[in-house]
Amino acid sequence: MAQIQLIVDRIVNVDRVLAQTAIEQAGDKKSDKEIDKANKEMDKAFAELDKEKPDEAIDRFEKAWEHAQKAMKPDDDEEDENEED
């Protein structure tokens, strides 16, 4: 049983690192709104971990990562400006 918990802990940690890295990379990008959503999902993930619900935490880390990815996508206006150059 201890080995299973170790594997779960590693998976949770990898998901946490992926989400946090994406948020950090998106920090300079277009959408503060998406970054805020990502950070809120991170908070929810840690709350799930506190309740010993790693499966729920993993889902929250995934959502945080998705919001960070959205924040890194260029605006349609920004793409149009780049095409005109």
N, C-alpha and C positions, 0 to 999 in steps of 0.2 A: 504494500500500500504506500509506503514511503517513496518508492520509486515513481509511482504514478503521480503523486503530489509534486515531486521534483520536476517531472515532465510538464505538468500543468503550470507550475511556476515559471518554467522557462518559456513556455508559449505565451503566457501573459506578459512576461518581461519583453519578449521580442515584439509583440503587438504594441506595447507601451512605447518602446523606443521608436518603432516605425511611425507611430502617430505623432510623437513629440518632435521627431526630426522633420516630418512634413510641415508641422506647424511653424517650426523655426525657419524653415526654408521659405515658407509662404509669408513670413512676417513683413517683407518689403513689397509684397504684391498688392493687387487691386482692392481686395475686399476685406475691410476690417470686420464687416458683418459676418463673413464666413469664418474668419479667425476667431471671433467671439463665440460662434457656434461650436467650433472645434474645441476651444478651451472649456466650454461648458460640458461638452461630452467627456473630456478628460476628467473633469471634476466628478461627473456621474460615474465614470469607470472606477475611480478610486473609491467612491462610496460603495460601489458594488463589491470591490475587493474587501472593504471593511466589513461587509456583511457576509464574507466568505462565499461570494458568488462569482467565481472566475469566468464562467461562461458568459454571464451578463457583462462583466468587465470587458471581455474580449469584443463583444458586440459594440460596446460604447467606444472602445479604442478604434474599431473599424469606422464607426461614424465620424469620429474626430479626424481620422485620416482622410475620409471622403470630403469633409468640409475644407480641410487644408488643400486638397487637390483642386477643389473648385476655386479656392482663393488664388491659386497659381495660374489659372487659365486667364489668358488675355481677354480684355473687354472686346466686344465687337467693334467699338469705335477705334480702339487701339490697333486692331488688326487692319481696319480700313486705312488708317494713317500710314501703317507700314507698307501696305500695298501701293500707295500713291508715290512712294519714294523711288 
